[in-house]
């Protein structure tokens, strides 16, 4: 079933490569499947056209962490906290801070 959903999203993105929402949905599906490189690729496209409110940064940070790109992961998570606060999403900011502390304890 997830292969079918993934294939559908990939086809939709190939037909509408500038659709930021489809890019986000595809990134989320790759993320769910722990395909972090592919998720990061789609997130990079997504970020070209959106002022993310935090959750995209969180997903980006987690992908980077799993790809052993720790400095970039740290920066992405901190950007997510800032974005969530800027958009007044205090619960999301706290959630990203929790992830940050899990990955980078004592910081």
C-alpha positions in Angstrom: 0.0 0.0 0.0 2.7 2.5 0.9 4.5 1.7 -2.4 1.3 2.6 -4.2 1.0 5.8 -2.3 4.6 6.6 -2.9 4.3 5.8 -6.6 1.2 8.1 -6.9 3.0 11.0 -5.2 6.1 10.5 -7.3 3.9 10.6 -10.5 2.0 13.6 -9.3 5.3 15.5 -8.5 6.7 14.6 -12.0 3.5 16.1 -13.5 3.6 19.2 -11.3 7.2 19.7 -10.1 6.6 23.2 -8.9 3.7 22.2 -6.6 5.2 22.8 -3.1 2.4 20.9 -1.3 3.0 17.8 -3.4 6.8 18.1 -2.7 6.0 18.3 1.0 3.7 15.3 0.9 6.3 13.3 -1.1 9.0 14.3 1.5 6.7 13.2 4.3 6.1 9.8 2.6 9.9 9.3 2.1 10.5 10.3 5.7 7.9 7.9 6.9 9.7 5.1 5.0 13.0 6.3 6.5 14.3 7.2 3.0 16.1 10.3 4.4 18.1 11.3 1.3 15.0 11.3 -0.8 13.0 13.1 1.8 15.7 15.8 2.1 15.8 16.2 -1.7 12.1 16.9 -1.7 12.3 19.2 1.3 15.0 21.2 -0.4 12.6 21.8 -3.3 9.8 22.6 -0.9 11.9 25.2 0.9 12.5 27.1 -2.3 9.0 28.3 -2.4 7.6 28.4 1.2 8.1 30.2 4.5 7.9 27.0 6.6 6.3 27.4 10.0 8.6 24.8 11.7 7.5 21.3 10.9 9.5 21.1 7.6 12.6 22.3 9.5 12.0 19.6 12.1 11.8 16.9 9.4 14.8 18.3 7.6 16.8 18.3 10.9 15.9 14.7 11.6 16.9 13.6 8.0 20.2 15.4 8.3 20.8 13.8 11.7 20.2 10.3 10.4 22.5 11.1 7.4 25.3 12.0 9.9 25.2 15.7 8.9 25.0 16.8 12.6 26.0 20.5 12.2 23.3 21.0 9.5 20.8 19.0 11.6 21.5 21.3 14.6 21.0 24.4 12.4 17.8 23.1 10.8 16.2 22.2 14.2 17.2 25.7 15.6 15.6 27.3 12.5 12.5 25.2 13.1 12.2 26.5 16.7 12.6 30.1 15.5 10.1 29.6 12.7 7.5 28.0 15.0 7.9 30.8 17.5 7.7 33.4 14.7 4.4 31.9 13.6 3.2 31.6 17.2 3.2 27.8 17.3 4.4 27.4 20.9 3.5 23.7 21.0 5.5 23.0 17.9 8.4 25.0 19.1 8.5 22.9 22.3 8.2 19.7 20.3 11.2 20.7 18.1 13.1 21.7 21.2 12.5 18.3 22.6 13.9 16.7 19.5 16.9 19.0 19.6 17.6 18.0 23.2 17.2 14.3 22.3 19.8 14.6 19.5 22.0 17.2 21.2 21.7 16.7 24.9 23.1 19.4 27.1 22.8 22.1 24.5 
